[in-house]
Amino acid sequence: MKRPESMSARRKFGVVGGLGPLGSADVFFKMVKATPASSDDEHVDLIFEQRPFSGSGSSSAATTERKLYVFDMIREFEKRGVTTVVLPCFLSHTFIDELKANTRLPIVNIVEALRCYVQRKFPDATRIGVMASDYVRGKKLFETYFPSPRFEIIYPRAHGDNDPVTDAIYGPLGIKRGNLRGRPVELLRAASEDLADQGAQVIVPALTEIALVADALGPQRVPLIDSNLAYAQYAVSAPGGSRAPTFKVGVVGGVGPAATVDFLNKVVRNTPASRDQDHIKLLVEQNPQIPDRTENLVGTGTDPTISLYATCKKLEDGDADIIAIPCNTAHAFVERIQPYLGIPIVNMLTVTVAYLRETYPALRQVGVLATSGTIESGVYKKALEAHGLTQVAPEPALQARVMEAIYGKSGVKAGFSTGRCEEDINVAVDGLIADGVEVIVLGCTELPILLPGGEYVARNGARVTLVDPTEVLARRCIAYATSAGD
């Protein structure tokens, strides 16, 4: 039989088990039951994962153990190709926003599923009886999804210090201990009667174990829905698709280390934010062991292609949306590795040249201070010529002083920012000014540490504008991240 079109691009569900082993297994079974299928191969893909949970065996709280248990399982689901997470645990839904903030997988919301079910099956119901644990009641989980004044949430009344629903599930003779007859059923039956007495129009179990004893409760004065089945049906039938994740910028760090810190500082400084949470999510892979780019381009140094690619793949595997490489010379290798990546590298050179053309429309010549590897690779020359601009590099003796300022014993890569290195780079700038340039690109990410971008005044009083590609790259990454949230 031909597979229906709706099943051809099937979703893959991951069911988090173990937090209520009996209840979560029931949800798994009912998801299979709820799937519209006329043959085995038309059923949805399901993974049911259950591990021993070492957290509290009572209704206490959304403990750290519970949160990390669920999060680790979702991470495993991501690795196994799951597209949708099913979380049959009401306690865990009290911290569902924390989970959603840290995964790309959509989590089917059990309380939202029940609200949709109630509104569809009982459109006139406004007084909703809820059988929940004391913790879920205290967190007002149902009040969030069934808000007043449209709805009124009613809970069974306690008998002294005893909450009948919590006792039925978590007590010494509770369902959690495998008791599906006797005292737990009596407690739940009494709770149901109490809700009816309070005027509830429908009763919603907020513990997945209650469905296991629904038949034993017998006929009800008020409809008692099967929350597990409602959740299962909602999960199977609800539209798929990933949630909109938080945009993440991946950074190839360590090329060089000080330049990476400088780039991160510029991202933070240029981000419009009034609190920590307004800043951009960054993933930095600090890998100073990437072979030197200049040594490879001008000599016999080790090819850094594999190391650069491996670092970019780690960022891609870490769910980065774009990659920034705060190293000009490394961009000589970008065209080699970009075709093998699933996310774009924001090319610092091309965005800098685009910035120059937009900011200085009459510009014709651009001075470039960079490593000899960057100059000889021609990457800036090519990018500039694509916009009708001409590269002006220092003459050989001055280029040697640029390299000394960067790589010398007293250079910026050795941790210096004043003294000999500062003198060397100033002489190189003066040389480019003498060649008639009015704008100079600081084409090595260490150079802004010596020469901040902006106006530079030479010893003879001549003025030139220094453009910092690290700053341009940071602003462009910020623009991508903020526009993704619009």
C-alpha positions in Angstrom: 0.0 0.0 0.0 1.3 3.5 -0.9 2.3 5.5 2.2 0.0 8.6 2.7 1.6 11.8 1.8 1.3 13.1 5.4 3.4 10.1 6.6 6.1 10.3 4.0 8.2 12.9 5.9 7.5 11.4 9.2 8.3 12.8 12.6 10.3 11.0 15.1 9.1 11.2 18.7 11.2 10.7 21.8 9.2 9.9 24.9 10.9 10.7 28.2 10.3 7.8 30.5 11.3 7.1 34.1 9.8 10.1 35.9 6.6 8.2 36.2 7.4 4.8 34.7 3.9 3.4 34.7 2.3 6.6 33.5 4.9 7.4 30.8 4.6 3.8 29.5 0.9 4.3 29.2 1.4 7.5 27.2 3.7 5.6 24.9 1.1 2.9 24.4 -1.6 5.4 23.7 0.5 7.3 21.1 0.8 4.0 19.2 -3.0 3.5 19.6 -3.7 7.1 18.5 -1.7 6.9 15.3 -4.0 6.6 12.2 -2.4 3.6 10.5 -3.7 0.6 8.6 -0.3 -1.2 8.6 2.7 -1.4 10.8 4.9 0.7 8.5 2.5 3.6 8.8 3.0 4.1 12.5 5.1 7.1 13.7 8.7 6.6 14.7 8.8 6.4 18.5 11.7 6.1 20.9 10.8 5.4 24.5 13.8 5.9 26.9 13.6 5.1 30.5 16.5 5.1 33.0 16.6 4.8 36.8 15.8 8.2 38.2 17.6 8.9 41.4 15.6 12.0 42.4 13.0 12.2 45.1 10.3 9.6 45.2 7.8 12.0 46.5 6.0 14.9 44.9 8.7 17.3 46.1 9.7 19.6 43.8 11.3 20.1 40.4 14.6 19.2 41.8 17.9 19.7 40.1 18.1 15.9 39.6 14.8 16.0 37.7 15.8 18.9 35.5 19.1 17.4 34.6 17.6 14.0 34.0 15.1 15.4 31.5 17.7 17.7 29.8 20.2 14.9 29.4 17.6 12.7 27.8 16.6 15.4 25.4 20.2 15.8 24.4 20.4 12.1 23.7 17.2 12.4 21.6 18.8 15.1 19.5 21.7 12.8 18.7 19.3 10.1 17.6 17.4 12.2 15.2 14.3 12.8 17.3 12.2 15.7 15.9 9.7 16.0 18.8 9.9 15.4 22.5 7.0 14.0 24.5 7.3 14.7 28.2 4.6 12.8 30.2 5.4 14.4 33.6 3.4 17.3 34.9 6.1 18.2 37.4 8.6 18.7 34.5 6.2 21.1 32.8 6.7 23.5 35.7 10.2 24.1 34.2 9.4 23.5 30.5 10.5 27.1 29.6 14.0 26.3 31.0 14.2 23.2 28.8 12.9 25.0 25.7 15.6 27.7 26.1 18.3 25.1 25.8 17.2 22.8 23.1 16.1 23.1 19.4 13.6 20.3 19.7 10.0 21.2 20.2 8.5 19.7 23.4 4.8 18.8 23.3 3.2 20.6 26.2 0.9 18.3 28.2 -1.1 21.1 29.8 -1.7 22.9 26.5 -2.9 19.6 25.1 -5.4 19.2 27.9 -6.7 22.7 27.5 -7.3 22.1 23.8 -9.0 18.9 24.6 -11.3 20.4 27.2 -12.2 23.4 25.0 -13.0 21.0 22.1 -15.0 18.4 24.1 -16.5 20.6 26.8 -16.8 24.1 25.2 -19.1 25.4 27.9 -17.0 24.1 30.8 -15.6 26.9 33.0 -15.1 25.2 36.4 -12.2 22.8 35.9 -11.5 20.2 38.5 -7.9 19.2 38.6 -6.3 16.3 40.4 -2.7 17.4 40.8 0.2 16.9 43.2 0.7 19.4 45.9 3.8 20.7 44.0 2.0 21.3 40.8 -0.8 23.0 42.7 1.6 25.3 44.4 3.2 26.3 41.1 -0.2 27.2 39.7 0.6 25.3 36.5 -3.0 24.9 35.5 -4.0 28.5 36.3 -1.4 29.5 33.7 -3.0 27.6 30.9 -6.6 27.9 32.1 -6.6 31.6 33.1 -9.3 33.5 34.9 -11.9 34.9 34.4 -12.6 32.4 31.6 -11.8 29.4 33.8 -11.9 28.6 37.5 -9.5 25.8 38.7 -10.8 23.7 41.5 -8.8 21.2 43.5 -9.9 18.5 45.9 -10.1 19.7 49.5 -7.5 18.4 51.9 -8.4 16.4 55.0 -6.4 18.0 57.7 -2.8 17.9 56.6 -3.5 15.1 54.2 -3.8 15.9 50.4 -5.7 12.8 49.1 -4.4 13.0 45.5 -0.7 13.3 46.5 -1.2 10.4 49.0 -2.9 8.3 46.4 0.1 8.6 44.1 3.1 9.0 46.3 2.0 7.6 49.6 3.3 4.3 51.2 0.5 2.4 49.5 0.4 4.7 46.4 0.3 3.9 42.7 4.0 4.8 42.4 4.6 1.7 44.4 2.6 -0.5 42.0 -0.7 -0.5 44.0 -3.6 -0.2 41.5 -6.3 -1.2 43.9 -7.4 -0.5 47.4 -6.5 2.7 49.2 -5.2 4.7 46.2 -8.5 4.1 44.3 -10.5 5.0 47.4 -8.6 8.3 47.8 -9.0 9.3 44.1 -12.7 8.3 44.1 -13.2 10.5 47.2 -11.3 13.4 45.5 -13.5 13.0 42.4 -16.6 13.2 44.5 -15.3 16.3 46.3 -14.7 18.0 43.0 -18.2 17.2 41.9 -19.6 18.6 45.1 -17.6 21.9 44.4 -19.3 22.2 41.1 -16.6 21.0 38.7 -17.9 20.5 35.2 -15.0 18.3 34.0 -12.2 16.6 35.9 -8.6 16.7 34.6 -6.1 14.3 36.1 -2.7 16.0 36.4 -0.8 12.9 37.2 -0.1 10.3 34.5 -0.7 7.5 37.0 -4.4 8.3 37.5 -5.2 6.9 34.0 -4.0 3.5 35.2 -6.9 3.2 37.7 -9.6 5.2 35.9 -11.7 2.0 35.3 -11.4 1.0 38.9 -12.8 4.4 39.9 -16.2 3.4 38.4 -18.9 5.7 37.1 -18.3 9.4 37.7 -20.8 12.2 38.4 -18.6 14.5 36.4 -16.7 13.5 33.3 -13.1 12.3 34.1 -11.0 12.7 31.0 -8.1 10.4 30.1 -5.2 12.9 30.2 -2.7 10.4 28.9 -4.9 9.6 25.8 -5.6 13.3 25.2 -1.8 14.1 25.4 -1.0 11.2 23.1 -3.6 12.2 20.5 -2.4 15.8 20.6 1.2 14.9 20.2 0.5 12.7 17.2 -1.9 15.1 15.5 -0.3 18.5 16.3 1.7 20.1 13.5 5.4 19.3 13.6 8.4 21.6 13.1 11.2 22.9 15.3 10.7 25.8 17.6 12.5 29.1 16.8 15.8 28.6 18.6 18.0 31.3 20.1 20.4 32.5 17.4 24.0 31.4 18.2 27.2 32.8 16.8 30.1 30.3 16.6 33.6 31.8 17.0 36.8 30.1 15.8 39.0 31.2 18.7 42.7 31.0 19.3 43.8 32.6 16.0 45.2 34.4 17.9 44.0 34.3 21.5 44.2 38.0 22.2 42.4 38.8 19.0 39.6 36.4 20.0 39.2 38.3 23.3 39.2 41.6 21.5 36.4 40.3 19.1 34.3 39.1 22.0 34.6 42.4 23.7 33.5 44.2 20.6 30.4 41.9 20.3 29.4 42.6 23.9 30.2 46.3 23.6 28.2 46.8 20.4 25.1 44.7 21.4 22.1 46.8 22.3 21.3 45.3 25.7 19.9 46.4 29.0 20.4 43.1 30.9 22.5 39.9 30.6 19.7 38.1 28.7 19.6 40.6 25.9 23.1 39.7 24.8 23.9 37.3 21.9 24.5 33.6 22.4 28.1 32.8 21.6 29.9 29.5 21.2 33.7 29.8 21.2 36.0 27.0 20.2 39.4 28.3 21.5 41.9 26.3 19.5 45.4 28.0 19.6 46.9 24.8 18.2 45.6 25.6 14.7 48.8 25.8 12.6 50.0 29.3 11.8 48.3 30.6 8.7 51.1 32.9 7.6 53.8 30.3 7.9 51.9 28.1 5.6 51.1 30.8 3.0 54.6 32.3 2.8 56.7 29.2 3.6 56.6 25.5 4.4 54.4 25.7 7.5 51.8 23.0 8.2 48.5 23.4 6.3 45.9 24.7 8.7 42.9 23.6 6.5 42.0 20.5 8.4 42.3 22.2 11.8 40.2 25.1 10.7 37.6 22.8 9.3 37.5 20.6 12.3 37.0 23.7 14.6 34.2 24.9 12.3 32.5 21.5 12.4 32.6 21.6 16.2 30.8 24.9 16.1 28.3 23.5 13.6 27.7 20.4 15.8 27.2 22.8 18.7 24.2 24.3 16.8 25.9 27.6 15.8 23.9 29.4 13.1 26.9 31.3 11.7 30.7 31.2 12.1 33.0 34.2 12.8 36.7 33.8 12.4 38.5 36.8 14.0 41.7 36.2 11.9 42.2 37.9 8.6 44.9 35.5 7.3 42.6 32.5 8.0 40.2 33.8 5.4 42.7 32.7 2.8 41.4 29.2 3.6 37.7 30.0 3.9 36.8 29.1 0.2 38.3 25.7 0.8 36.2 24.7 3.7 32.9 26.6 3.2 31.5 24.2 0.7 31.7 21.4 3.3 29.9 23.2 6.0 26.1 23.5 6.6 26.3 27.0 8.1 27.9 30.1 6.6 31.2 31.7 7.6 30.7 35.4 7.8 33.6 36.6 5.7 35.4 39.3 7.6 37.2 40.6 4.5 34.1 40.9 2.2 32.0 42.5 4.9 34.8 45.0 5.6 35.1 45.9 1.9 31.4 46.3 1.6 31.5 48.6 4.6 34.2 50.7 2.9 32.3 51.0 -0.3 29.1 52.1 1.6 30.8 54.5 4.0 33.3 56.0 1.6 31.6 56.0 -1.9 34.4 58.1 -3.5 37.2 55.9 -2.2 39.6 54.5 -4.8 42.7 53.3 -2.9 42.8 51.4 0.4 45.9 50.8 2.4 46.1 47.3 4.0 48.2 46.5 7.0 48.3 42.7 7.4 50.5 39.7 7.7 52.7 38.8 4.7 50.5 35.7 4.4 47.4 37.8 3.9 49.1 40.2 1.5 50.6 37.4 -0.6 47.5 35.3 -0.7 45.7 38.2 -2.4 42.5 37.8 -0.4 42.1 41.4 0.4 43.3 42.5 -3.1 40.6 40.3 -4.6 37.8 41.5 -2.3 38.8 45.1 -2.9 38.9 44.8 -6.7 35.5 43.3 -6.7 34.2 46.7 -5.4 36.4 48.8 -7.7 39.0 49.5 -5.1 42.8 49.1 -5.3 45.0 47.6 -2.5 48.0 49.6 -1.4 50.4 47.5 0.8 53.6 48.7 2.5 56.8 48.5 0.6 58.9 45.4 1.5 61.0 47.1 4.3 57.9 48.4 6.0 56.1 45.1 5.5 59.0 43.5 7.4 58.3 45.9 10.3 54.6 45.1 10.2 55.5 41.4 10.6 57.9 42.4 13.4 55.1 44.3 15.2 52.9 41.2 15.0 55.3 38.2 15.3 58.5 39.7 16.8 59.9 39.0 20.2 58.4 42.3 21.4 55.3 41.9 19.1 51.6 41.8 19.9 51.4 38.0 19.6 54.0 37.9 22.4 51.8 40.0 24.6 53.2 43.4 23.9 51.2 46.5 23.0 53.7 49.3 23.5 57.3 49.9 22.8 59.0 48.4 19.8 55.9 46.9 18.2 54.0 50.2 18.5 56.9 52.1 16.9 57.1 49.5 14.0 53.4 49.8 13.2 53.4 53.6 13.4 56.2 53.7 10.9 54.2 51.5 8.5 51.2 53.7 8.8 53.3 56.8 8.0 54.6 55.0 4.9 51.1 54.3 3.6 50.1 57.9 4.3 53.1 59.0 2.3 51.7 56.8 -0.6 48.6 58.9 -0.6 46.0 56.6 1.1 43.3 58.1 3.2 41.8 54.9 4.6 43.8 52.0 6.0 42.4 48.6 6.9 43.9 47.0 10.0 44.0 43.6 8.2 45.4 41.6 11.1 43.2 41.1 14.1 46.1 41.8 16.5 46.6 45.3 15.0 43.6 46.9 16.6 45.2 46.1 19.9 48.0 48.4 18.9 46.0 50.9 16.8 42.4 51.4 17.7 40.2 52.1 14.7 39.3 55.7 14.0 41.3 58.8 13.0 45.1 58.5 13.1 47.3 61.6 13.1 50.8 61.1 11.8 53.9 62.9 13.1 53.7 65.3 10.2 50.1 66.1 11.0 48.6 64.1 8.2 45.4 62.3 9.0 44.1 58.9 7.9 41.1 56.7 8.9 41.9 53.3 10.4 39.2 50.7 9.7 39.0 47.8 12.2 37.6 44.6 10.4 37.1 43.0 13.8 34.7 45.7 14.7 32.9 45.4 11.3 32.7 41.6 11.8 31.3 42.0 15.3 28.6 44.4 14.2 27.6 42.2 11.3 27.3 39.2 13.5 25.1 41.3 15.9 23.0 42.3 13.0 22.4 38.7 11.9 21.5 37.7 15.4 19.1 40.5 16.2 17.4 40.3 12.8 16.8 36.5 13.4 14.8 37.4 16.5 12.5 39.8 14.6 
